[in-house]
């Protein structure tokens, strides 16, 4: 089967044959798309949803802080909970947002892991993400301890049991909670300080987290935030957060309402020795930190980084603008030509191939995946399939609904690593070879594995973004659909619908002489000759 | 996005949030039985075992003014103590209590918890300074300043243990005695 060369795979398989986690994720994405539509699918924007929820936590936390007293923690929270019109649901929103933020952060981590976006250049994002989740957990624990109900007291006791193992304190911290004397206000002050100060650490970790991305999506759309806030408030009003009994050193409650998201470790901590608990925690943290190492393919299997053909580069800067990872810069030429030339930083390049689609003269891209390589692949594909004037050719992202099948819904498929890497000349070559139309099947814009591929493709084909589809190509013969992997039914419908539209068009002429690759080569030769004469 | 889809999305989000909310209030059985708890907890300064002598005038003269200490003590550690707890005549805890810290010269910390069936029980607590024939005499002047724990602390009394309540036995330095603290009977 003719296809364009592959790029990096996903967890447990290649893009065409995803692992079980990626498959599960694809089904979840499909279900969420049916409810929200891909533009508002919270799974696609799990990272941005986390940041928004952190914002909700800050705003609601400031209100709660007005009423909190370190000298009477439980009583002050109880007073807030008694404010039926404001305090009660603000406190519930605060708590709910904390739990939802943790869930969203974990969903985000699972997504990145399943998509193998964890190694190489992305390792920093993964490691800072682990730090973010850890900070979020500690923030949550200090928040529960602030209330000093039976659950908060339980967290404090089990936490200091762990801390007392370390040779840090002259007096065992656990003695503060045995009931000899009231828990000192200094403890609650320190806890409050941590609860307020740790979000600053979260902010720093977040800056690191997105530091290697050109245009990070920090927040969901405004509309999504508004409706999300409405949902938070409605949920808070429907089911306000309970206020369990006050923690008392001399009373052992039969049952304790536990937040399993933040307190998942408490039942275990009470039943196993601290050494086992610390060992398990250390192993878990170590495994999380080692993910970039064990998800990285062997060096010989890693896709090649982008390179620039300086002879072809015109210095237009489009590849530097389009690169989602700021891996391309424009520098002065050394060959005497007046223009700038693109330079790829191999340390920053993730080999996504977006630059291959952004370069009109096809002078940049990972080896084997440049625009010219794509044209060579298309020539082979057309020779093998010979699409007729009523045929639709599907150019499909391997991670999308059509996968890497030979044919999909009766149409020949040209699988590509990412729709965003497709050079517009590929589309033109297929149409001019006589195919009735080209349907590009891309991932949803919000879920492009290379961040902005689907977005740039749409702009290149229909909105004149540099490396645009030439005016001479009939736009009625070109279409894009953005669908998730699990949306194969919608994909079939899209192919059938587009085929019907193409059938209504007049049969166009086949340009048998047209060979864009040969044109490129002869243009290069002319340029070389001109250079030699000069 | 159509209105019906918007409403569906909000309902789905509220449903998801309520599911998350349900995860924040899972009832965990922290104490399955009705047993009460006898907790012994205190901090005390133990008797020091050390060789102390008065520094000579010559020794003090070579020290900087702010470093001069008339009493020079070496080989410092805290004397060993032993805690014994018996409930209705049955010994439930019996073990040494040593000074804290790497050198064993820090405060004595006692924390011992034992489950006890609810009801009235005779509790006998004994905290005693153990002596070793080979140990040197302690510097009594030094210890007097430090308010050390008495060489023998005892408590022998009948206590009422309520279900899932903690009865705390602690040492009060001001009185030099063991004291009992119980939960407020009105507590749940």
Interface residues (C-beta under 8 A of the other chain):
Chain A: X35 X36 X37 X39 X40 X42 X95 X96 X99 X100 X103 X150 X154 X167 X170 X171 X172 X174 X175 X178 X179 X180 X227 X228 X230 X231 X232 X234 X235 X238 X239 X241 X242 X245 X248 X249 X250 X251 X252 X253 X254 X255 X256 X257 X258 X259 X260 X261 X266 X267 X270
Chain B: X1 X5 X6 X8 X9 X10 X12 X13 X14 X17 X18 X20 X21 X23 X24 X25 X26 X27 X28 X29 X30 X31 X32 X37 X39 X41 X42 X43 X100 X101 X102 X106 X107 X109 X111 X164 X165 X166 X167 X168 X170 X181 X182 X183 X184 X187 X188
